[in-house]
Amino acid sequence: MDRITASCGASAALRLIEEHGADMGLPDLWESLAGDCPNAHTTALNNRCAIYYPQLPALFLPGKET
């Protein structure tokens, strides 16, 4: 979590943790944030609600900084 908070802002990450819990997985967080968006579960990928995790690759790929 240290890399995420440093890159996207500690207050935003802490707010998400406070609102949704530290144990919530990213797919569950997406479901929660998408809410009742009518495009959340569409099969048309170009119309689908999306969450972009720009820091995610850096957590899994050594030497990959975003």
C-alpha positions in Angstrom: 0.0 0.0 0.0 3.0 2.3 0.5 3.6 2.7 -3.3 -0.1 3.3 -4.0 -0.4 6.0 -1.3 2.8 7.7 -2.5 1.7 7.8 -6.1 -2.0 8.7 -5.9 -2.1 10.6 -2.7 -2.3 9.3 0.8 -5.6 11.0 1.6 -7.4 9.4 -1.3 -6.1 5.9 -0.5 -6.8 6.3 3.2 -10.4 7.5 2.4 -11.0 4.4 0.3 -9.7 2.2 3.0 -11.8 4.0 5.6 -15.0 3.7 3.5 -14.5 0.2 2.1 -12.1 -1.6 4.5 -8.5 -2.6 4.1 -9.5 -6.2 3.3 -11.7 -5.4 0.3 -10.3 -6.8 -3.0 -10.0 -4.8 -6.1 -12.9 -6.5 -7.9 -15.2 -6.0 -4.9 -14.1 -2.3 -4.7 -15.0 -1.9 -8.4 -18.4 -3.3 -7.8 -18.9 -1.0 -4.9 -17.7 2.1 -6.8 -19.6 1.3 -9.9 -22.8 1.3 -7.9 -26.0 1.3 -10.0 -24.3 2.5 -13.2 -26.3 1.0 -16.1 -23.1 0.3 -17.9 -21.4 -1.6 -15.1 -22.2 -5.1 -16.4 -22.6 -4.5 -20.1 -20.8 -6.9 -22.5 -19.8 -4.0 -24.7 -16.3 -3.2 -23.5 -16.2 0.3 -25.0 -19.3 1.3 -23.0 -18.4 -0.4 -19.7 -17.7 1.5 -16.5 -14.1 1.1 -15.7 -11.6 1.8 -12.9 -8.0 2.4 -13.8 -5.4 1.3 -11.4 -2.2 3.0 -12.7 0.0 1.8 -9.8 -1.0 -1.8 -10.0 1.7 -3.0 -12.5 4.4 -1.6 -10.2 3.2 -3.9 -7.4 3.8 -7.0 -9.5 6.6 -6.2 -11.9 10.0 -5.4 -10.3 11.5 -2.3 -11.7 8.3 -1.1 -13.3 7.5 2.3 -12.0 4.4 4.3 -13.0 
